[in-house]
Amino acid sequence: MYVYQLMYKKEKKGFASLIGYFSSYKKARQIMKKYSSELPGYKDHSHGFKIKKMELNRDNYYFYD
């Protein structure tokens, strides 16, 4: 089983935030589109979103660039 992690990172400010975990890629995309079109701070930098597919009950640790 998999979940999809939606992250947001601003390049120049070094700010990163976890938006949430979703049961499908489609749902993660819906939330990403909502944030990038409606919410201040996110809509101004819509290129900072990242969706990662993660397997449950597994070590999914990775380093951010």
N, CA and C atoms as a LAMMPS dump frame, in Angstrom:
ITEM: TIMESTEP
0
ITEM: NUMBER OF ATOMS
195
ITEM: BOX BOUNDS ff ff ff
-5.0000000000000000e+02 5.0000000000000000e+02
-5.0000000000000000e+02 5.0000000000000000e+02
-5.0000000000000000e+02 5.0000000000000000e+02
ITEM: ATOMS id mol type element x y z
1 1 1 N 0.845 -1.166 0
2 1 2 C 0 0 0
3 1 3 C 0.898 1.238 0
4 2 1 N 0.436 2.268 -0.68
5 2 2 C 1.213 3.492 -0.807
6 2 3 C 0.419 4.708 -0.325
7 3 1 N 1.132 5.736 0.086
8 3 2 C 0.554 7.049 0.356
9 3 3 C 1.371 8.06 -0.429
10 4 1 N 0.819 9.235 -0.61
11 4 2 C 1.501 10.285 -1.351
12 4 3 C 1.721 11.472 -0.432
13 5 1 N 2.965 11.858 -0.289
14 5 2 C 3.362 12.952 0.587
15 5 3 C 3.462 14.219 -0.254
16 6 1 N 2.788 15.272 0.195
17 6 2 C 2.858 16.558 -0.504
18 6 3 C 3.689 17.516 0.341
19 7 1 N 4.785 17.987 -0.233
20 7 2 C 5.701 18.909 0.438
21 7 3 C 5.745 20.219 -0.346
22 8 1 N 6.142 21.268 0.362
23 8 2 C 6.336 22.559 -0.279
24 8 3 C 7.627 23.161 0.247
25 9 1 N 8.454 23.643 -0.668
26 9 2 C 9.733 24.22 -0.274
27 9 3 C 9.989 25.49 -1.072
28 10 1 N 10.3 26.577 -0.356
29 10 2 C 10.69 27.817 -1.022
30 10 3 C 12.193 27.785 -1.21
31 11 1 N 12.623 28.017 -2.439
32 11 2 C 14.051 27.944 -2.777
33 11 3 C 14.916 28.887 -1.968
34 12 1 N 14.648 30.151 -2.027
35 12 2 C 15.556 31.15 -1.466
36 12 3 C 15.449 31.297 0.039
37 13 1 N 14.349 30.921 0.626
38 13 2 C 14.162 31.129 2.056
39 13 3 C 14.532 29.912 2.899
40 14 1 N 14.727 28.753 2.267
41 14 2 C 15.058 27.542 3.01
42 14 3 C 13.89 27.009 3.821
43 15 1 N 12.695 27.465 3.521
44 15 2 C 11.489 27.076 4.231
45 15 3 C 10.893 25.828 3.585
46 16 1 N 10.602 24.814 4.369
47 16 2 C 9.948 23.608 3.861
48 16 3 C 8.812 23.236 4.797
49 17 1 N 7.712 22.785 4.215
50 17 2 C 6.594 22.365 5.053
51 17 3 C 5.921 21.132 4.473
52 18 1 N 5.491 20.275 5.359
53 18 2 C 4.708 19.108 4.983
54 18 3 C 3.255 19.542 4.95
55 19 1 N 2.609 19.369 3.815
56 19 2 C 1.205 19.733 3.688
57 19 3 C 0.327 18.568 4.116
58 20 1 N 0.7 17.34 3.75
59 20 2 C -0.107 16.209 4.189
60 20 3 C 0.223 14.927 3.457
61 21 1 N -0.457 13.87 3.881
62 21 2 C -0.361 12.548 3.265
63 21 3 C -1.717 12.221 2.666
64 22 1 N -1.714 11.65 1.47
65 22 2 C -2.95 11.396 0.748
66 22 3 C -2.98 9.965 0.212
67 23 1 N -4.191 9.452 0.054
68 23 2 C -4.373 8.057 -0.357
69 23 3 C -4.177 7.85 -1.857
70 24 1 N -4.148 8.923 -2.629
71 24 2 C -3.948 8.787 -4.07
72 24 3 C -3.172 9.983 -4.615
73 25 1 N -2.526 9.764 -5.748
74 25 2 C -1.812 10.838 -6.42
75 25 3 C -2.798 11.93 -6.844
76 26 1 N -3.965 11.509 -7.305
77 26 2 C -4.997 12.438 -7.748
78 26 3 C -5.404 13.401 -6.627
79 27 1 N -5.598 12.89 -5.427
80 27 2 C -5.98 13.726 -4.295
81 27 3 C -4.851 14.696 -3.93
82 28 1 N -3.62 14.227 -3.939
83 28 2 C -2.473 15.095 -3.652
84 28 3 C -2.394 16.226 -4.679
85 29 1 N -2.644 15.92 -5.955
86 29 2 C -2.638 16.939 -7.016
87 29 3 C -3.757 17.958 -6.805
88 30 1 N -4.929 17.484 -6.374
89 30 2 C -6.051 18.402 -6.124
90 30 3 C -5.677 19.43 -5.061
91 31 1 N -5.072 18.962 -3.977
92 31 2 C -4.678 19.861 -2.892
93 31 3 C -3.554 20.797 -3.353
94 32 1 N -2.615 20.261 -4.126
95 32 2 C -1.534 21.083 -4.657
96 32 3 C -2.099 22.21 -5.52
97 33 1 N -3.062 21.898 -6.369
98 33 2 C -3.675 22.915 -7.227
99 33 3 C -4.421 23.96 -6.403
100 34 1 N -5.095 23.518 -5.345
101 34 2 C -5.815 24.442 -4.473
102 34 3 C -4.841 25.425 -3.819
103 35 1 N -3.76 24.887 -3.239
104 35 2 C -2.77 25.749 -2.575
105 35 3 C -2.14 26.711 -3.573
106 36 1 N -1.77 26.202 -4.753
107 36 2 C -1.044 27.036 -5.711
108 36 3 C -1.923 28.083 -6.387
109 37 1 N -3.237 27.939 -6.283
110 37 2 C -4.104 28.93 -6.911
111 37 3 C -4.792 29.862 -5.914
112 38 1 N -4.884 29.463 -4.633
113 38 2 C -5.674 30.238 -3.683
114 38 3 C -4.91 30.828 -2.499
115 39 1 N -3.923 30.135 -1.997
116 39 2 C -3.325 30.534 -0.726
117 39 3 C -2.104 31.443 -0.882
118 40 1 N -2.121 32.591 -0.196
119 40 2 C -0.973 33.497 -0.244
120 40 3 C 0.3 32.793 0.216
121 41 1 N 1.394 33.113 -0.412
122 41 2 C 2.672 32.493 -0.073
123 41 3 C 2.933 31.252 -0.905
124 42 1 N 1.895 30.503 -1.189
125 42 2 C 2.025 29.313 -2.025
126 42 3 C 1.76 29.661 -3.486
127 43 1 N 0.735 30.453 -3.725
128 43 2 C 0.393 30.782 -5.112
129 43 3 C 1.446 31.654 -5.777
130 44 1 N 2.227 32.371 -4.979
131 44 2 C 3.279 33.212 -5.531
132 44 3 C 4.52 32.42 -5.942
133 45 1 N 4.626 31.187 -5.456
134 45 2 C 5.785 30.33 -5.747
135 45 3 C 5.303 28.908 -6.031
136 46 1 N 4.502 28.752 -7.062
137 46 2 C 3.855 27.469 -7.337
138 46 3 C 4.823 26.362 -7.77
139 47 1 N 6.06 26.693 -8.055
140 47 2 C 7.05 25.693 -8.479
141 47 3 C 7.647 24.911 -7.293
142 48 1 N 7.302 25.255 -6.076
143 48 2 C 7.925 24.634 -4.904
144 48 3 C 7.272 23.357 -4.409
145 49 1 N 6.228 22.876 -5.077
146 49 2 C 5.531 21.676 -4.623
147 49 3 C 6.223 20.403 -5.092
148 50 1 N 6.142 19.378 -4.246
149 50 2 C 6.707 18.078 -4.597
150 50 3 C 5.803 16.993 -4.03
151 51 1 N 5.471 16.009 -4.873
152 51 2 C 4.683 14.858 -4.432
153 51 3 C 5.599 13.639 -4.464
154 52 1 N 5.636 12.92 -3.355
155 52 2 C 6.472 11.727 -3.265
156 52 3 C 5.613 10.52 -2.918
157 53 1 N 5.755 9.463 -3.691
158 53 2 C 5.06 8.207 -3.432
159 53 3 C 5.843 7.45 -2.367
160 54 1 N 5.143 7.04 -1.301
161 54 2 C 5.806 6.363 -0.189
162 54 3 C 5.094 5.051 0.128
163 55 1 N 5.861 4.011 0.322
164 55 2 C 5.293 2.721 0.697
165 55 3 C 5.119 2.673 2.209
166 56 1 N 3.961 2.186 2.654
167 56 2 C 3.693 2.077 4.084
168 56 3 C 4.529 0.968 4.709
169 57 1 N 4.813 1.098 5.995
170 57 2 C 5.579 0.114 6.767
171 57 3 C 6.967 -0.123 6.186
172 58 1 N 7.57 0.944 5.678
173 58 2 C 8.889 0.86 5.071
174 58 3 C 9.67 2.112 5.429
175 59 1 N 10.957 1.997 5.55
176 59 2 C 11.813 3.149 5.791
177 59 3 C 11.874 3.965 4.503
178 60 1 N 11.26 5.138 4.521
179 60 2 C 11.199 5.999 3.343
180 60 3 C 12.081 7.234 3.487
181 61 1 N 13.016 7.206 4.388
182 61 2 C 13.838 8.382 4.658
183 61 3 C 14.652 8.776 3.433
184 62 1 N 14.692 10.076 3.152
185 62 2 C 15.549 10.585 2.086
186 62 3 C 15.918 12.019 2.399
187 63 1 N 16.967 12.488 1.777
188 63 2 C 17.461 13.844 1.994
189 63 3 C 16.846 14.775 0.954
190 64 1 N 16.465 15.986 1.384
191 64 2 C 15.973 16.992 0.458
192 64 3 C 17.146 17.699 -0.167
193 65 1 N 16.989 18.065 -1.422
194 65 2 C 18.037 18.806 -2.137
195 65 3 C 18.095 20.234 -1.643
